[in-house]
Each structure stands twice: as C-alpha cells, then as structure tokens.
Amino acid sequence: MPFSAGQVRRALTSKVGFAPSHTDHEIFEFVHDGRVVATTKISHQSSGRDIGNALLGIMARQCYVPGPIFRGTVACHISKDVFIKEMLSGV
C-alpha cells in the first residue's frame, strides 16, 4: 500500500520523533542517548507523489525495522514505542 510523502514525513517527525536535518535534502535522523541511531531520506521526486512499497522497504531497512513495522507506523497501526523498540534492537 503506497503512502504519500507527507504521510511518511509526518509519521517520522510527529509520531516517531525523527528530526529533519538542516540540509536542502529531506533527510531525517533519529537520536537516542546523544547519538544518531538511524537516518533515512525522502527523495525530492517523491514530493507530492506516493511512495511505493519498494522505497518504503528501503526506508524500513535504513531505520532498522521490518517493512510491516514501518508501514504500520505510517498507517498509525503501530505505536511509537513498538517502532523504537524494534529499531534499537536492530542496531
């Protein structure tokens, strides 16, 4: 199931706590205990377009979580705590 770039952006920042980096690219970093644990990017080409399953899978790997956990978090079926627990166990 594809999601819009805005849905993914909102899930990463508002729900999970990723911080956008201060560059001209849409790069998001998750900091835990003072260090960057995961980094992912939304392509400029995705702005206003849907992000398909292939790219969602790549973003999930970059966040060290299984694809269904990543997709479930964006769809609001998976909680922030579950996402972070999975991410930290994969690091």
C-alpha positions as CSV (number, residue, x, y, z in Angstrom):
1,M,0.0,0.0,0.0
2,P,1.6,3.3,-1.1
3,F,1.6,6.3,1.2
4,S,2.1,10.0,0.3
5,A,5.4,11.7,1.0
6,G,3.5,13.9,3.5
7,Q,2.2,10.9,5.4
8,V,5.6,9.4,5.7
9,R,7.1,12.7,6.7
10,R,4.5,13.3,9.4
11,A,4.9,9.8,10.8
12,L,8.7,10.1,11.0
13,T,8.7,13.5,12.7
14,S,5.5,13.8,14.7
15,K,4.9,10.2,15.7
16,V,8.3,8.6,16.0
17,G,10.5,11.6,16.8
18,F,12.9,11.8,13.8
19,A,14.4,15.2,13.3
20,P,14.8,16.7,9.9
21,S,18.4,17.6,9.2
22,H,19.4,21.1,8.2
23,T,20.2,20.5,4.6
24,D,18.4,21.0,1.3
25,H,17.5,17.3,1.2
26,E,14.7,15.7,3.2
27,I,16.9,13.7,5.5
28,F,15.6,12.5,8.9
29,E,17.7,11.4,11.8
30,F,16.7,9.6,15.0
31,V,18.9,10.5,18.0
32,H,18.9,8.2,21.1
33,D,21.2,8.7,24.1
34,G,23.1,11.5,22.2
35,R,23.9,9.6,19.1
36,V,22.3,9.2,15.7
37,V,20.8,5.7,15.6
38,A,19.0,5.8,12.2
39,T,18.9,8.1,9.1
40,T,16.6,7.9,6.2
41,K,15.7,10.2,3.3
42,I,12.6,11.1,1.3
43,S,13.6,11.8,-2.3
44,H,12.7,15.2,-3.8
45,Q,11.0,13.3,-6.6
46,S,8.6,11.9,-4.0
47,S,7.2,15.3,-3.1
48,G,3.5,15.3,-3.9
49,R,3.7,11.6,-5.1
50,D,3.1,8.3,-3.5
51,I,5.9,6.4,-2.0
52,G,5.6,2.8,-3.1
53,N,6.4,-0.5,-1.3
54,A,9.9,-0.8,-2.8
55,L,11.0,2.6,-1.4
56,L,9.2,2.0,1.9
57,G,11.1,-1.2,2.2
58,I,14.4,0.6,1.7
59,M,13.4,3.3,4.3
60,A,12.5,0.5,6.7
61,R,16.0,-1.1,6.3
62,Q,17.6,2.3,6.9
63,C,15.6,2.6,10.1
64,Y,16.5,-1.0,11.2
65,V,12.9,-2.1,11.4
66,P,10.9,-4.7,9.3
67,G,8.8,-3.4,6.5
68,P,5.5,-4.2,8.1
69,I,6.5,-2.3,11.2
70,F,7.5,0.8,9.2
71,R,4.3,0.6,7.1
72,G,2.2,0.1,10.2
73,T,3.7,3.1,11.9
74,V,3.0,5.3,8.9
75,A,-0.6,3.9,8.8
76,C,-0.9,4.5,12.6
77,H,-1.4,0.8,13.4
78,I,1.9,0.5,15.2
79,S,2.9,2.7,18.2
80,K,6.0,4.8,18.6
81,D,7.2,2.6,21.4
82,V,7.0,-0.6,19.3
83,F,8.8,1.2,16.4
84,I,11.6,2.5,18.6
85,K,12.0,-0.9,20.4
86,E,12.3,-2.7,17.0
87,M,14.7,0.0,15.7
88,L,17.0,-0.2,18.8
89,S,17.1,-4.0,18.7
90,G,18.2,-3.9,15.1
91,V,21.1,-1.5,15.6
